[in-house]
Amino acid sequence: MRDLLPPAVAVAVAGPADWSGELLPAERACLGDRAVAGRRRDFTAGRVCARRALAGLGLPPAPIPSAPDRSPVWPAGVVGTITHTRDYCAAAVAHAAELRSVGMDAERHRSLNPGVRRKVCLPEEEAELARLPAGVPWPTVLFSIKETVYKAWWPVVGTWLDFHDARVTLDPDAGTFTARIAPGRLDAALATDLPASIDGRFAVDADLVRSAAVLVTG
């Protein structure tokens, strides 16, 4: 993820030991006794990475509990995000004085099933994807980008953003995207001085589809 985010963001990607690392008491309390092994593994790697990312900002270790919607609750003065998919996890944080929010997402390099694809892609997006080079799971790229956009949107605006509420345009050569927010969602965004579109970067390799975006303070 380091390649997709600006220098103001500290990034940590999980290594083999992080998936079974130590949780702080406030974090363990968020899991509960019924959490399945996969959930525990992902949660643990995310929190271990998050503390390593905090250290990258020169900050001391701190618990990262979960809000009721399962989003991370960051220490005061910090914004951040966590993503995990099969055998991959990363955390990214920044000082709130420099950035309003950070969003990122990682997905495995694979095709979306038709039902998910219909939920993710607008008809005009499908038409544009059909003209892009073959061999890339472009609907999965859009899925990742829209997850990233939501993660950047939610901490600032605090309202739901559906897949069809963001219209994504890709520049495959530059590895960049622009996500234009649907007019029906813009009233909430304008109240927070959020721009009508969110720009970011994406990358595709043999294993992963990754995307990231930040919202700048001021």
Salt bridges, closest charged atoms under 4 A:
ASP3 OD1 - ARG210 NH1 2.87
ASP18 OD2 - ARG52 NH2 2.97
GLU27 OE2 - ARG51 NH1 2.48
ASP42 OD2 - HIS84 ND1 3.61
ASP87 OD1 - ARG41 NH2 3.51
ASP87 OD2 - ARG86 NH1 3.97
GLU124 OE2 - ARG167 NE 3.89
GLU125 OE1 - LYS146 NZ 2.83
GLU126 OE1 - ARG117 NH2 2.79
GLU128 OE2 - ARG167 NH2 2.72
ASP165 OD2 - ARG185 NE 2.86
